[in-house]
Each structure stands twice: as structure tokens, then as C-alpha cells.
Amino acid sequence: MSKRKRQQPSEQDMIVYATHEAGHAVVGHVIGRLIDEVSIVPSREHGYKGYCRFATYTESLHNHNQKLKGSANPELVTIQSAGMVAVEIICEWHGWDNEQWRRSDLADVLFIDEWCRETFPNEKQRSRVKKACFKQAREILLRHWDAVDIIAVDLLQFGWTPGNEAHRMIRQALGEDAPDWRLAASNIEE
């Protein structure tokens, strides 16, 4: 009786996964979310290739609770779109076929579709919001691609990045030195 071996992701796959999660992190940071953790460590139990988790409870303690899933805040769609957009960008730049990674975007697509259906009554509004959010994510990522690269490289090297470290690296790449509520909330040293 032979056991099937799970195929190991290629180097290109890992770059795409890291870029996807780094896209979520950078856009989330720019929009004002508190990053809890970013990871590309595969999980057999959950079947995902990575995640960018935000600290919604801590955000609410700091009066940033408009970012919760049940809110009517389209920035949630911008952040959720950022992973797919980051993959599109890196594939364009390297001449890679973006379609082969589309199925890994399924969770993001489902979240966006569900949120839009719950928030807007008709398809025209949903389509307009999706388009605007994808455009916003693309503009943020293109303007701050150095930060995406830094987070992606860190993920490739270590597999995961704690939120305070992700914020520190993004702030440094963006040249941010202004006070930020997230510094105290996640114990980031300036």
C-alpha cells in the first residue's frame, strides 16, 4: 500500500505565497490595521498556504473597531483584495502566468463576494465597490512595493513574521516616523 506524497511547493510558488501575504500586510498597515501575524507556513489541518491576521480585539480597545468583519467599511475589501493584486503585479513583472495561482485566492474572493452581498443591495454597486477597492489596493502596493518585498523576503526566510516586526519593517520601508497608536499596542520599538 503506497501513500501519496504531497507535492512540495516550488520556489516560485513560495515567492507568490509570500508576496500575497505581504500584500495584505502592507495595505492593512497603510489603511491603519494592527497586524497580529503574517505567515506562509502551510497547514494540513486548515488547508491554507498562509495568512495575514489582524488583531481586531486590540484594534477595538484602541477605538479602531470599524474594521471588524460586520462593518460596512469598504477598506476591508481593499485589504482582502491586496493579496490577489500583489500576485498580479509580481506575475506581470516576471512574466508568470497568474492564472495558476487563482485557486489560492478563493478564500479572498469568497470573503469579498459575501461582504459585498451583505453590504450592497445590487450587483452594480457591488461591482463598483470591488473595482474601486482593487484599484486602491494596486495604487498602495505599487507606491510601497519596497515594503512588500521586505515582508515577502522575511516570510521566505523565516516562514512567519510577528505583527510588531511586520509593522517595524513596513514603517522603515515607508519612511514613517510619526507617532502611531499601533506602536504602543504592539510594543514596537522606534
C-alpha positions in Angstrom: 0.0 0.0 0.0 1.6 3.2 -1.1 1.0 6.6 0.4 0.6 9.6 -1.8 3.2 12.3 -1.1 2.1 15.8 -1.1 4.0 17.8 -3.7 6.3 20.4 -2.2 5.7 24.0 -3.3 8.3 25.2 -5.8 10.4 28.3 -5.2 8.2 30.3 -7.5 5.1 29.1 -5.5 6.7 30.2 -2.2 7.5 33.6 -3.7 3.9 34.0 -4.8 2.6 33.0 -1.4 4.9 35.3 0.4 4.1 38.2 -1.9 0.3 37.5 -1.5 0.5 37.7 2.3 2.9 40.7 2.2 0.4 42.5 0.0 -2.3 42.1 2.7 0.1 43.2 5.4 1.3 46.4 3.6 -2.2 47.5 2.6 -3.5 46.7 6.0 -0.7 48.8 7.6 -1.3 51.7 5.2 -5.0 51.7 5.9 -4.5 51.6 9.6 -4.9 48.0 10.7 -2.9 46.3 13.5 -1.1 43.3 12.2 -1.0 40.3 14.6 1.0 37.9 12.4 1.8 37.1 8.8 2.7 33.5 7.8 3.3 31.3 4.8 3.7 28.2 6.9 1.4 25.5 5.4 -1.3 24.0 7.5 -2.6 20.5 6.7 -5.4 21.0 9.2 -6.8 24.1 7.6 -5.5 23.6 4.0 -4.2 27.1 3.6 -0.8 28.3 2.3 -0.6 31.3 4.6 -2.4 34.2 6.2 -2.2 37.8 7.4 -4.1 38.1 10.7 -5.1 41.4 12.2 -5.6 42.0 15.9 -9.2 43.1 15.8 -9.7 42.9 19.6 -6.8 45.1 20.3 -7.9 47.5 17.5 -11.3 47.8 19.2 -9.6 48.6 22.5 -8.0 51.5 20.7 -11.3 52.7 19.2 -10.5 51.3 15.7 -13.4 48.8 15.8 -14.8 50.0 12.5 -12.5 47.5 10.8 -14.4 44.4 12.1 -15.9 42.0 9.5 -19.5 43.0 10.2 -18.9 46.7 9.5 -19.8 48.4 6.2 -16.2 49.6 5.7 -15.0 49.0 2.1 -11.4 49.1 3.3 -12.0 45.5 4.3 -12.4 44.7 0.6 -9.3 46.7 -0.2 -7.2 44.8 2.3 -8.7 41.4 1.2 -8.0 42.3 -2.5 -4.4 43.2 -1.8 -3.1 39.6 -1.8 -4.6 39.0 -5.3 -3.4 42.3 -6.6 0.2 41.7 -5.2 0.2 38.4 -7.1 -1.0 40.0 -10.3 1.8 42.6 -10.0 4.6 40.2 -9.4 3.4 37.9 -12.2 3.2 40.9 -14.6 6.8 41.9 -13.7 8.2 38.3 -14.0 6.1 37.2 -17.0 4.5 34.4 -14.9 1.0 33.0 -15.6 -1.1 34.5 -12.9 -4.0 32.0 -13.6 -2.2 29.1 -12.0 -2.5 30.8 -8.5 -6.1 31.9 -8.9 -7.5 29.0 -6.8 -5.3 30.0 -3.9 -7.2 33.3 -3.9 -10.5 31.5 -3.4 -10.9 32.5 0.3 -10.3 36.1 -0.5 -12.8 36.0 -3.4 -15.4 34.4 -1.2 -14.9 36.9 1.6 -15.2 39.9 -0.9 -18.3 38.4 -2.5 -20.0 37.7 0.8 -19.2 41.1 2.2 -20.4 42.9 -0.9 -23.7 40.9 -0.9 -24.3 41.7 2.7 -23.5 45.4 2.3 -24.9 46.5 -1.1 -28.3 45.6 -2.5 -27.5 45.4 -6.2 -24.8 44.0 -8.4 -23.9 47.4 -10.0 -23.0 48.8 -6.6 -21.1 45.6 -5.6 -19.1 45.7 -8.9 -18.3 49.4 -8.5 -17.0 48.9 -4.9 -14.9 45.8 -5.9 -13.4 47.8 -8.8 -12.6 50.8 -6.6 -11.1 48.6 -3.9 -8.9 46.7 -6.3 -7.7 50.0 -7.8 -6.9 51.4 -4.3 -5.0 48.2 -3.4 -3.0 48.4 -6.6 -2.1 52.0 -6.1 -1.0 51.4 -2.5 1.1 48.4 -3.4 2.8 50.0 -6.4 3.6 53.1 -4.3 5.0 50.9 -1.5 6.4 47.9 -3.3 9.7 48.1 -1.3 7.7 47.2 1.8 6.0 44.3 0.1 9.5 43.0 -0.9 10.9 43.3 2.6 8.0 41.4 4.2 8.0 38.8 1.5 11.7 38.1 1.9 11.3 37.9 5.7 8.5 35.4 5.2 10.6 33.3 2.8 13.4 33.3 5.2 11.5 32.6 8.5 8.1 31.4 7.4 6.2 33.8 9.6 6.6 37.3 11.0 5.1 38.7 14.2 2.9 41.7 13.7 5.2 44.1 15.6 8.1 43.1 13.4 6.0 43.5 10.3 4.9 47.0 11.3 8.5 47.9 12.1 9.8 46.8 8.7 6.9 48.4 6.8 7.3 51.7 8.8 11.0 51.7 7.9 10.4 51.0 4.2 7.8 53.7 4.1 10.0 56.2 6.0 7.3 56.6 8.7 8.5 58.3 11.9 5.2 60.0 13.1 3.6 58.7 16.3 1.2 55.8 15.6 -1.2 54.2 18.1 0.0 50.8 16.8 3.4 51.3 18.3 2.2 51.1 21.9 -0.5 48.5 21.0 2.1 46.0 19.7 5.2 47.0 21.6 7.1 48.3 18.6 10.4 50.0 19.4 11.1 53.1 17.4 
